[in-house]
């Protein structure tokens, strides 16, 4: 093909494209006809052009170096260890242990596992337990987020004062990437928050930690600040032991939504927001993003479609620059952990990495005027929301005022309304239902939100699936 092929074509400006579109509309209103409004507060245009595309300086993150992980509920240390060895031999590059209590023996759980690729999510606050984990594997990622505990449960692990003291000790007691701040935003997405809200709450959630622990104007914060600021000269943990230098790092645990291009932009925006919030404190912050598909749009109805949803969701997270992706089995919310569901979920990621070449392509989203514009708009809107929350007293105060809970409920209610009116389509649920896959009378796991009345400090944020009301109606 001749390199001169396109020299005969004059470049077309954005203004010329818009003029042509207006002519073809033959009097129809451009905004009413071609502009799509979204729940995130961003209008989608019919064209994006280099004339108006933003120039973004997104912190470097190569999308060809993401890792496949698998989540394991470690209710039994020996069984979880055996399962980890099995899945690491069958395609997973890491494991993520969810540990329900400090009765789980870390020596048994981590026995004969590799140093790299191990992530730990303890559902309790116990520094002695964490020290045992660190002694066994100093390169494990331990994800602790006391604000997520408050938001999801309605109570702190112990008390606000005690949790903050323990968290400060956690950050300062260990070296390397073992103990970094973790911000878990999956709760917000799974409860119905828009992407703008998710990112804005992330900024406010992160700032809550940095303001509490890294504000050098507060004498008691100097130790944490200095310990955190000194980080970054250690070898970066990766499943392939690549040697690299790293910034001070924030662990971000996320849920992937269904809006493909918007989700790609969301993960790029996470890095811009992390840097922007870090700049406030003179910290050169980087982040390590762990992503998994949301439960929000999964359904018991035509449940095989969940496979399609998780595939595209994982793909958007990879292209957006997530570091570790663990897939959600199609039946995770109605069946107990099982070999078939786990294997299919793991193989979906292997296909994306090995056969779709998403393990070899480098930053495929770069140069997309559409995605760059979405990234910029999401970042700006999230930071605007962050400022509103800070002016109201900060994220934790907004939780105690129930502002965050109310806003998420409003967004979730609007999404349910759109589902009912078929403005939002869930294939197999409110459109093209599959009569050959009727609902079962009983499931291994209870698939709906459970009421858990108890005394709490705040109203907890409760995850829920948007198909639940339709499923319940068909069961009755």
RANOR-V348579 format. One record per pair of residues at least 12 apart in sequence whose C-alpha atoms are under 10 Angstrom apart, sorted by the first residue. I is the first residue (numbers start at 0). J is the second residue. If there is no record, write none. Layout:
i | j
I | J
I | J
This chain:
i | j
11 | 48
11 | 50
12 | 48
12 | 49
12 | 50
13 | 46
13 | 47
13 | 48
13 | 49
13 | 50
13 | 51
14 | 48
14 | 50
16 | 46
16 | 47
16 | 48
17 | 29
17 | 45
17 | 46
20 | 33
20 | 45
20 | 46
29 | 44
29 | 45
30 | 42
30 | 44
30 | 45
32 | 45
33 | 45
33 | 46
34 | 46
37 | 193
38 | 192
38 | 193
38 | 194
38 | 195
38 | 196
38 | 410
38 | 413
38 | 414
39 | 192
39 | 193
39 | 194
39 | 195
39 | 196
39 | 197
39 | 261
39 | 376
39 | 377
39 | 380
39 | 381
39 | 410
40 | 193
40 | 194
40 | 195
40 | 376
40 | 377
40 | 380
41 | 195
41 | 261
41 | 373
41 | 376
41 | 377
41 | 380
42 | 373
42 | 376
43 | 369
43 | 372
43 | 373
44 | 369
45 | 369
46 | 368
46 | 369
47 | 367
47 | 368
47 | 369
47 | 370
47 | 371
47 | 372
48 | 367
48 | 368
48 | 369
48 | 372
49 | 366
49 | 367
49 | 368
49 | 369
50 | 368
51 | 368
51 | 372
52 | 366
52 | 367
52 | 368
52 | 369
52 | 370
52 | 371
52 | 372
52 | 373
52 | 375
53 | 368
53 | 369
53 | 370
53 | 371
53 | 372
53 | 373
53 | 374
53 | 375
53 | 376
54 | 366
54 | 368
54 | 371
54 | 372
54 | 375
55 | 271
55 | 365
55 | 366
55 | 371
55 | 372
55 | 374
55 | 375
56 | 270
56 | 271
57 | 267
57 | 268
57 | 269
57 | 270
57 | 271
57 | 272
57 | 274
57 | 365
57 | 371
57 | 374
58 | 267
58 | 270
58 | 271
58 | 273
58 | 274
58 | 284
58 | 285
58 | 286
59 | 270
59 | 285
59 | 320
59 | 362
60 | 267
60 | 270
60 | 285
60 | 286
60 | 287
60 | 319
60 | 320
60 | 321
60 | 322
60 | 361
60 | 362
61 | 317
61 | 318
61 | 319
61 | 320
61 | 321
61 | 322
61 | 359
61 | 360
61 | 361
61 | 362
61 | 363
62 | 316
62 | 317
62 | 318
62 | 319
62 | 320
62 | 321
62 | 322
62 | 357
62 | 358
62 | 359
62 | 360
62 | 361
62 | 362
62 | 363
62 | 364
63 | 317
63 | 318
63 | 320
63 | 322
63 | 352
63 | 356
63 | 357
63 | 358
63 | 359
63 | 360
63 | 361
63 | 362
63 | 363
64 | 237
64 | 238
64 | 239
64 | 241
64 | 317
64 | 320
64 | 321
64 | 322
64 | 323
64 | 352
64 | 357
64 | 358
64 | 359
64 | 360
64 | 361
65 | 92
65 | 237
65 | 238
65 | 288
65 | 289
65 | 316
65 | 317
65 | 318
65 | 320
65 | 321
65 | 322
65 | 323
65 | 324
65 | 352
65 | 357
65 | 358
65 | 359
66 | 91
66 | 92
66 | 93
66 | 116
66 | 237
66 | 238
66 | 239
66 | 289
66 | 317
66 | 321
66 | 322
66 | 323
66 | 324
66 | 325
66 | 348
66 | 349
66 | 352
66 | 358
67 | 87
67 | 90
67 | 91
67 | 92
67 | 93
67 | 94
67 | 116
67 | 238
67 | 322
67 | 323
67 | 324
67 | 325
67 | 326
67 | 345
67 | 346
67 | 348
67 | 349
67 | 352
68 | 86
68 | 87
68 | 90
68 | 91
68 | 92
68 | 93
68 | 94
68 | 95
68 | 116
68 | 117
68 | 118
68 | 238
68 | 289
68 | 290
68 | 291
68 | 323
68 | 324
68 | 325
68 | 326
68 | 345
68 | 348
69 | 83
69 | 86
69 | 87
69 | 90
69 | 91
69 | 92
69 | 93
69 | 94
69 | 95
69 | 96
69 | 118
69 | 291
69 | 323
69 | 324
69 | 325
69 | 326
69 | 327
69 | 328
69 | 341
69 | 342
69 | 344
69 | 345
70 | 83
70 | 93
70 | 94
70 | 95
70 | 96
70 | 97
70 | 118
70 | 119
70 | 120
70 | 291
70 | 324
70 | 325
70 | 326
70 | 327
70 | 328
70 | 341
71 | 83
71 | 94
71 | 95
71 | 96
71 | 97
71 | 98
71 | 119
71 | 336
71 | 341
72 | 95
72 | 96
72 | 97
72 | 98
72 | 99
72 | 120
72 | 336
73 | 95
73 | 96
73 | 97
73 | 98
73 | 99
73 | 100
73 | 103
73 | 108
73 | 119
73 | 120
73 | 121
74 | 96
74 | 97
74 | 98
74 | 99
74 | 100
74 | 102
74 | 103
75 | 98
75 | 99
75 | 102
75 | 103
75 | 104
75 | 107
75 | 108
76 | 96
76 | 98
76 | 102
76 | 103
76 | 104
76 | 105
76 | 106
76 | 107
76 | 108
76 | 109
76 | 110
77 | 103
77 | 104
77 | 105
77 | 106
77 | 107
77 | 108
77 | 109
77 | 110
78 | 107
78 | 108
79 | 96
79 | 97
79 | 98
79 | 107
79 | 108
79 | 109
80 | 96
80 | 105
80 | 106
80 | 107
80 | 108
80 | 109
80 | 110
80 | 111
80 | 112
81 | 107
81 | 108
81 | 109
81 | 110
81 | 111
81 | 112
82 | 94
82 | 338
83 | 95
83 | 96
83 | 108
83 | 109
83 | 112
83 | 117
84 | 109
84 | 110
84 | 111
84 | 112
84 | 113
86 | 341
86 | 342
86 | 345
87 | 112
87 | 113
87 | 116
89 | 342
89 | 345
89 | 346
90 | 342
90 | 345
90 | 346
90 | 348
90 | 349
91 | 116
91 | 325
91 | 342
91 | 345
91 | 346
91 | 348
91 | 349
92 | 115
92 | 116
92 | 117
92 | 237
92 | 238
92 | 239
92 | 323
92 | 325
93 | 112
93 | 113
93 | 114
93 | 115
93 | 116
93 | 117
93 | 118
93 | 237
93 | 238
93 | 323
93 | 324
93 | 325
94 | 112
94 | 115
94 | 116
94 | 117
94 | 118
94 | 119
94 | 325
95 | 116
95 | 117
95 | 118
95 | 119
95 | 120
95 | 139
95 | 140
95 | 141
95 | 142
95 | 325
96 | 108
96 | 109
96 | 117
96 | 118
96 | 119
96 | 120
96 | 121
96 | 141
97 | 118
97 | 119
97 | 120
97 | 121
97 | 122
97 | 142
98 | 119
98 | 120
98 | 121
98 | 122
98 | 123
99 | 120
99 | 121
99 | 122
99 | 123
100 | 121
100 | 122
100 | 123
100 | 124
100 | 125
100 | 128
101 | 121
101 | 122
101 | 123
101 | 124
101 | 125
101 | 127
101 | 128
101 | 129
102 | 128
103 | 128
104 | 128
104 | 131
104 | 132
105 | 128
105 | 129
105 | 131
105 | 132
105 | 133
105 | 134
105 | 135
105 | 136
106 | 131
106 | 132
106 | 134
106 | 135
106 | 136
108 | 132
109 | 132
109 | 135
109 | 136
110 | 135
110 | 136
112 | 136
113 | 136
113 | 138
113 | 139
113 | 238
114 | 135
114 | 136
114 | 137
114 | 138
114 | 139
114 | 236
114 | 237
114 | 238
114 | 240
115 | 136
115 | 137
115 | 138
115 | 139
115 | 140
115 | 236
115 | 237
115 | 238
115 | 239
115 | 240
116 | 138
116 | 139
116 | 140
116 | 236
116 | 237
116 | 238
116 | 239
116 | 240
116 | 323
117 | 136
117 | 138
117 | 139
117 | 140
117 | 141
117 | 236
117 | 237
117 | 238
118 | 138
118 | 139
118 | 140
118 | 141
118 | 142
118 | 177
119 | 132
119 | 139
119 | 140
119 | 141
119 | 142
119 | 143
119 | 177
120 | 140
120 | 141
120 | 142
120 | 143
120 | 144
121 | 141
121 | 142
121 | 143
121 | 144
122 | 142
122 | 143
122 | 144
122 | 145
122 | 148
122 | 156
123 | 143
123 | 144
123 | 145
123 | 148
123 | 155
123 | 156
123 | 157
124 | 143
124 | 144
124 | 145
124 | 148
124 | 155
124 | 156
124 | 157
124 | 161
124 | 162
124 | 165
124 | 166
124 | 169
125 | 156
125 | 165
125 | 169
126 | 165
126 | 166
126 | 168
126 | 169
126 | 172
129 | 141
129 | 169
129 | 173
129 | 177
129 | 178
130 | 169
130 | 172
130 | 173
132 | 177
133 | 173
133 | 174
133 | 177
133 | 178
136 | 177
137 | 173
137 | 174
137 | 175
137 | 176
137 | 177
137 | 178
138 | 174
138 | 175
138 | 176
138 | 177
138 | 178
138 | 234
138 | 235
138 | 236
138 | 237
139 | 175
139 | 176
139 | 177
139 | 178
139 | 236
140 | 175
140 | 176
140 | 177
140 | 178
140 | 179
140 | 181
140 | 236
140 | 250
141 | 169
141 | 176
141 | 177
141 | 178
141 | 179
141 | 180
141 | 181
141 | 250
142 | 177
142 | 178
142 | 179
142 | 180
142 | 181
142 | 182
142 | 183
142 | 250
142 | 251
142 | 252
143 | 166
143 | 169
143 | 170
143 | 178
143 | 179
143 | 180
143 | 181
143 | 182
143 | 183
143 | 250
144 | 162
144 | 166
144 | 179
144 | 180
144 | 181
144 | 182
144 | 183
144 | 204
144 | 208
144 | 250
144 | 251
144 | 252
145 | 157
145 | 158
145 | 159
145 | 162
145 | 163
145 | 165
145 | 166
145 | 180
145 | 181
145 | 182
145 | 183
145 | 208
146 | 159
146 | 162
146 | 163
146 | 181
146 | 182
146 | 183
146 | 204
146 | 205
146 | 207
146 | 208
146 | 394
146 | 395
146 | 398
147 | 181
147 | 182
147 | 183
147 | 184
147 | 185
147 | 186
147 | 187
147 | 204
147 | 459
147 | 460
148 | 183
148 | 459
149 | 395
149 | 398
149 | 399
149 | 455
149 | 456
149 | 457
149 | 458
149 | 459
149 | 460
150 | 186
150 | 187
150 | 395
150 | 398
150 | 399
150 | 403
150 | 404
150 | 456
150 | 457
150 | 458
150 | 459
150 | 460
150 | 461
151 | 186
151 | 187
151 | 457
151 | 458
151 | 459
151 | 460
151 | 461
151 | 462
152 | 455
152 | 456
152 | 457
152 | 458
152 | 459
152 | 460
152 | 461
153 | 398
153 | 399
153 | 453
153 | 454
153 | 455
153 | 456
153 | 457
153 | 458
153 | 459
153 | 460
153 | 461
154 | 454
154 | 455
154 | 456
154 | 457
154 | 458
154 | 459
155 | 455
155 | 456
155 | 457
163 | 208
163 | 211
163 | 212
164 | 212
166 | 178
166 | 179
166 | 180
166 | 208
166 | 212
166 | 223
167 | 180
167 | 208
167 | 211
167 | 212
167 | 220
167 | 222
167 | 223
167 | 224
168 | 222
168 | 223
169 | 223
170 | 212
170 | 222
170 | 223
170 | 224
170 | 226
170 | 227
171 | 222
171 | 223
171 | 224
171 | 225
171 | 226
171 | 227
172 | 223
172 | 226
173 | 226
174 | 226
174 | 227
174 | 229
174 | 230
174 | 231
174 | 233
175 | 227
175 | 229
175 | 230
175 | 231
175 | 232
175 | 233
175 | 234
175 | 235
175 | 236
175 | 247
175 | 248
176 | 230
176 | 231
176 | 233
176 | 234
176 | 235
176 | 236
176 | 245
176 | 247
176 | 248
176 | 249
176 | 250
177 | 236
178 | 227
178 | 248
178 | 249
178 | 250
179 | 227
179 | 230
179 | 247
179 | 248
179 | 249
179 | 250
179 | 286
180 | 205
180 | 208
180 | 209
180 | 227
180 | 247
180 | 248
180 | 249
180 | 250
180 | 251
180 | 286
181 | 204
181 | 205
181 | 208
181 | 248
181 | 249
181 | 250
181 | 251
181 | 252
181 | 286
181 | 287
181 | 288
182 | 200
182 | 201
182 | 202
182 | 204
182 | 205
182 | 208
182 | 249
182 | 250
182 | 251
182 | 252
182 | 253
182 | 288
183 | 201
183 | 204
183 | 205
183 | 250
183 | 251
183 | 252
183 | 253
183 | 254
183 | 288
183 | 289
184 | 197
184 | 198
184 | 200
184 | 201
184 | 204
184 | 251
184 | 252
184 | 253
184 | 254
185 | 197
185 | 201
185 | 251
185 | 252
185 | 253
185 | 254
185 | 255
185 | 256
185 | 290
185 | 291
185 | 292
185 | 293
185 | 294
185 | 462
186 | 252
186 | 253
186 | 254
186 | 293
186 | 460
186 | 461
186 | 462
186 | 463
187 | 200
187 | 201
187 | 253
187 | 254
187 | 403
187 | 404
187 | 407
187 | 460
187 | 461
187 | 462
188 | 253
188 | 254
188 | 255
188 | 256
188 | 293
188 | 294
188 | 295
188 | 407
188 | 411
188 | 462
188 | 463
189 | 253
189 | 254
189 | 255
189 | 256
189 | 292
189 | 293
189 | 294
189 | 295
189 | 296
189 | 407
189 | 411
189 | 460
189 | 461
189 | 462
189 | 463
189 | 464
189 | 465
190 | 293
190 | 294
190 | 295
190 | 404
190 | 407
190 | 408
190 | 410
190 | 411
190 | 460
190 | 461
190 | 462
190 | 463
190 | 464
190 | 465
191 | 256
191 | 295
191 | 296
191 | 406
191 | 407
191 | 408
191 | 409
191 | 410
191 | 411
191 | 412
191 | 413
191 | 414
191 | 415
191 | 460
191 | 461
191 | 462
191 | 463
191 | 464
191 | 465
192 | 403
192 | 404
192 | 406
192 | 407
192 | 408
192 | 409
192 | 410
192 | 411
192 | 414
192 | 462
193 | 256
193 | 406
193 | 407
193 | 410
193 | 411
193 | 414
194 | 255
194 | 256
194 | 258
194 | 261
194 | 262
194 | 264
194 | 265
194 | 377
194 | 380
194 | 381
195 | 265
195 | 376
195 | 377
195 | 378
195 | 379
195 | 380
195 | 381
195 | 382
195 | 383
195 | 384
196 | 377
196 | 380
196 | 381
196 | 382
196 | 384
196 | 385
196 | 403
196 | 406
196 | 407
196 | 410
197 | 253
197 | 254
197 | 265
197 | 269
197 | 381
197 | 407
198 | 265
198 | 266
198 | 268
198 | 269
198 | 272
198 | 377
198 | 378
198 | 379
198 | 380
198 | 381
198 | 382
198 | 384
198 | 385
199 | 269
199 | 272
199 | 377
199 | 378
199 | 379
199 | 380
199 | 381
199 | 382
199 | 383
199 | 384
199 | 385
199 | 386
199 | 387
199 | 388
200 | 381
200 | 382
200 | 384
200 | 385
200 | 388
200 | 394
200 | 403
201 | 251
201 | 253
201 | 269
201 | 272
201 | 273
201 | 381
201 | 382
201 | 385
201 | 394
202 | 269
202 | 272
202 | 273
202 | 275
202 | 276
202 | 277
202 | 378
202 | 381
202 | 382
202 | 384
202 | 385
202 | 386
202 | 388
202 | 394
203 | 276
203 | 381
203 | 382
203 | 384
203 | 385
203 | 386
203 | 387
203 | 388
203 | 389
203 | 393
203 | 394
203 | 395
203 | 397
204 | 385
204 | 388
204 | 393
204 | 394
204 | 395
205 | 249
205 | 251
205 | 272
205 | 273
205 | 276
205 | 277
205 | 394
206 | 273
206 | 276
206 | 277
206 | 279
206 | 280
206 | 385
206 | 389
206 | 393
206 | 394
207 | 389
207 | 393
207 | 394
207 | 395
207 | 396
208 | 394
209 | 223
209 | 224
209 | 276
209 | 277
209 | 279
209 | 280
209 | 282
210 | 279
210 | 280
210 | 393
211 | 223
211 | 224
212 | 224
212 | 225
212 | 227
213 | 225
213 | 226
213 | 227
213 | 228
213 | 277
213 | 280
213 | 281
213 | 282
214 | 279
214 | 280
214 | 281
215 | 280
224 | 280
224 | 282
227 | 247
227 | 248
227 | 282
228 | 246
228 | 247
228 | 248
228 | 281
228 | 282
228 | 283
228 | 284
229 | 246
229 | 247
230 | 245
230 | 246
230 | 247
230 | 248
231 | 243
231 | 244
231 | 245
231 | 246
231 | 247
231 | 248
231 | 283
231 | 284
231 | 285
232 | 244
232 | 245
232 | 246
232 | 247
233 | 245
233 | 246
237 | 322
237 | 323
238 | 323
245 | 283
245 | 284
245 | 285
245 | 286
246 | 282
246 | 283
246 | 284
246 | 285
246 | 286
247 | 277
247 | 282
247 | 283
247 | 284
247 | 285
247 | 286
248 | 273
248 | 282
248 | 283
248 | 284
248 | 285
248 | 286
248 | 287
248 | 288
249 | 270
249 | 273
249 | 277
249 | 284
249 | 285
249 | 286
249 | 287
249 | 288
250 | 285
250 | 286
250 | 287
250 | 288
250 | 289
251 | 269
251 | 273
251 | 286
251 | 287
251 | 288
251 | 289
251 | 290
251 | 321
251 | 322
252 | 287
252 | 288
252 | 289
252 | 290
252 | 291
252 | 323
253 | 266
253 | 288
253 | 289
253 | 290
253 | 291
253 | 292
253 | 293
253 | 316
253 | 321
253 | 324
254 | 289
254 | 290
254 | 291
254 | 292
254 | 293
254 | 294
254 | 295
254 | 312
254 | 313
254 | 316
255 | 290
255 | 291
255 | 292
255 | 293
255 | 294
255 | 295
255 | 309
255 | 311
255 | 312
255 | 313
255 | 314
255 | 315
255 | 316
255 | 324
256 | 291
256 | 292
256 | 293
256 | 294
256 | 295
256 | 296
256 | 308
256 | 309
256 | 311
256 | 312
256 | 313
256 | 315
256 | 316
257 | 292
257 | 293
257 | 295
257 | 296
257 | 308
257 | 309
257 | 311
257 | 312
257 | 313
257 | 315
258 | 311
258 | 312
258 | 315
259 | 308
259 | 311
259 | 312
259 | 313
259 | 314
259 | 315
259 | 316
260 | 312
260 | 315
260 | 316
260 | 318
260 | 319
260 | 364
260 | 369
260 | 370
260 | 373
260 | 374
261 | 315
261 | 319
261 | 369
261 | 370
261 | 373
261 | 374
261 | 377
262 | 312
262 | 313
262 | 314
262 | 315
262 | 316
262 | 317
262 | 318
262 | 319
262 | 370
262 | 373
262 | 374
263 | 312
263 | 313
263 | 314
263 | 315
263 | 316
263 | 317
263 | 318
263 | 319
263 | 320
263 | 321
263 | 364
263 | 370
263 | 371
263 | 373
263 | 374
264 | 315
264 | 316
264 | 318
264 | 319
264 | 320
264 | 364
264 | 369
264 | 370
264 | 371
264 | 372
264 | 373
264 | 374
264 | 375
264 | 376
264 | 377
264 | 378
265 | 315
265 | 316
265 | 319
265 | 320
265 | 370
265 | 373
265 | 374
265 | 375
265 | 377
265 | 378
266 | 288
266 | 290
266 | 315
266 | 316
266 | 317
266 | 318
266 | 319
266 | 320
266 | 321
266 | 374
267 | 316
267 | 318
267 | 319
267 | 320
267 | 321
267 | 364
267 | 370
267 | 371
267 | 373
267 | 374
267 | 375
267 | 377
267 | 378
268 | 319
268 | 371
268 | 373
268 | 374
268 | 375
268 | 376
268 | 377
268 | 378
268 | 379
268 | 381
269 | 285
269 | 286
269 | 287
269 | 288
269 | 319
269 | 320
269 | 321
269 | 374
269 | 377
269 | 378
269 | 381
270 | 284
270 | 285
270 | 286
270 | 287
270 | 288
270 | 320
270 | 321
270 | 378
271 | 284
271 | 285
271 | 286
271 | 374
271 | 375
271 | 378
271 | 379
272 | 284
272 | 285
272 | 377
272 | 378
272 | 379
272 | 381
272 | 382
273 | 285
273 | 286
274 | 286
275 | 378
275 | 382
276 | 382
276 | 385
286 | 321
286 | 322
287 | 320
287 | 321
287 | 322
287 | 323
288 | 316
288 | 320
288 | 321
288 | 322
288 | 323
288 | 324
289 | 316
289 | 320
289 | 321
289 | 322
289 | 323
289 | 324
289 | 325
290 | 312
290 | 313
290 | 316
290 | 317
290 | 320
290 | 321
290 | 322
290 | 323
290 | 324
290 | 325
290 | 326
291 | 309
291 | 312
291 | 313
291 | 316
291 | 321
291 | 323
291 | 324
291 | 325
291 | 326
291 | 327
292 | 305
292 | 308
292 | 309
292 | 310
292 | 311
292 | 312
292 | 313
292 | 316
292 | 324
292 | 325
292 | 326
292 | 327
292 | 328
293 | 308
293 | 309
293 | 312
293 | 313
293 | 326
293 | 327
293 | 462
293 | 464
294 | 309
294 | 327
294 | 329
294 | 331
294 | 332
294 | 462
294 | 463
294 | 464
294 | 465
295 | 411
295 | 462
295 | 463
295 | 464
295 | 465
295 | 466
295 | 467
296 | 308
296 | 309
296 | 425
296 | 428
296 | 463
296 | 464
296 | 465
296 | 466
296 | 467
297 | 309
297 | 329
297 | 330
297 | 331
297 | 332
297 | 425
297 | 428
297 | 464
297 | 465
297 | 466
297 | 467
298 | 329
298 | 330
298 | 332
298 | 333
298 | 425
298 | 426
298 | 427
298 | 428
298 | 446
298 | 464
298 | 465
298 | 466
298 | 467
298 | 469
298 | 470
299 | 329
299 | 330
299 | 332
299 | 333
299 | 427
299 | 428
299 | 436
299 | 437
299 | 438
299 | 439
299 | 442
299 | 446
299 | 466
299 | 467
299 | 469
299 | 470
300 | 425
300 | 426
300 | 427
300 | 428
300 | 429
300 | 432
300 | 433
300 | 434
300 | 436
300 | 437
300 | 438
300 | 439
300 | 466
300 | 467
300 | 469
300 | 470
300 | 473
301 | 426
301 | 427
301 | 428
301 | 431
301 | 432
301 | 433
301 | 434
301 | 435
301 | 436
301 | 437
301 | 438
302 | 329
302 | 330
302 | 427
302 | 428
302 | 433
302 | 436
302 | 437
302 | 438
303 | 329
303 | 330
303 | 427
303 | 436
304 | 329
304 | 425
304 | 426
304 | 427
304 | 428
305 | 327
305 | 328
305 | 329
305 | 330
305 | 426
305 | 427
306 | 326
306 | 327
306 | 328
306 | 329
306 | 330
306 | 340
306 | 343
306 | 344
306 | 347
307 | 329
307 | 347
308 | 329
308 | 425
308 | 426
309 | 326
309 | 327
309 | 328
309 | 329
309 | 344
309 | 347
309 | 348
310 | 326
310 | 327
310 | 344
310 | 347
310 | 348
310 | 350
310 | 351
311 | 351
312 | 326
313 | 325
313 | 326
313 | 327
313 | 347
313 | 348
313 | 351
314 | 347
314 | 348
314 | 351
314 | 352
314 | 355
314 | 357
315 | 364
317 | 348
317 | 351
317 | 352
317 | 357
317 | 358
317 | 362
317 | 363
318 | 357
318 | 360
318 | 361
318 | 362
318 | 363
318 | 364
318 | 365
319 | 362
319 | 363
319 | 364
319 | 365
319 | 370
319 | 374
320 | 361
320 | 362
320 | 363
320 | 364
324 | 348
325 | 344
325 | 345
325 | 348
326 | 341
326 | 343
326 | 344
326 | 345
326 | 346
326 | 347
326 | 348
327 | 340
327 | 341
327 | 343
327 | 344
327 | 345
328 | 340
328 | 341
328 | 342
328 | 343
328 | 344
328 | 345
328 | 347
329 | 341
329 | 343
329 | 344
330 | 344
330 | 444
330 | 446
331 | 444
331 | 446
332 | 442
332 | 443
332 | 444
332 | 445
332 | 446
332 | 447
333 | 441
333 | 442
333 | 443
333 | 444
333 | 445
333 | 446
333 | 447
334 | 442
334 | 443
334 | 444
334 | 445
334 | 446
335 | 442
335 | 443
335 | 444
336 | 443
388 | 402
388 | 403
398 | 456
398 | 457
398 | 458
398 | 459
398 | 460
399 | 456
399 | 457
399 | 458
399 | 459
400 | 457
400 | 458
401 | 457
401 | 458
401 | 459
401 | 460
403 | 460
404 | 457
404 | 458
404 | 459
404 | 460
404 | 461
405 | 458
405 | 460
407 | 460
407 | 461
408 | 460
408 | 461
411 | 462
411 | 463
411 | 464
411 | 465
412 | 465
414 | 465
415 | 464
415 | 465
415 | 466
415 | 467
415 | 468
416 | 465
418 | 430
418 | 465
418 | 466
418 | 469
419 | 466
419 | 468
419 | 469
425 | 465
425 | 466
428 | 465
428 | 466
428 | 467
428 | 469
428 | 470
429 | 466
429 | 469
437 | 473
437 | 474
438 | 470
438 | 471
438 | 473
438 | 474
439 | 474
440 | 474
446 | 463
446 | 464
446 | 467
446 | 470
447 | 462
447 | 463
447 | 464
447 | 466
447 | 467
447 | 468
447 | 470
447 | 471
448 | 461
448 | 462
448 | 463
448 | 464
448 | 467
449 | 461
449 | 463
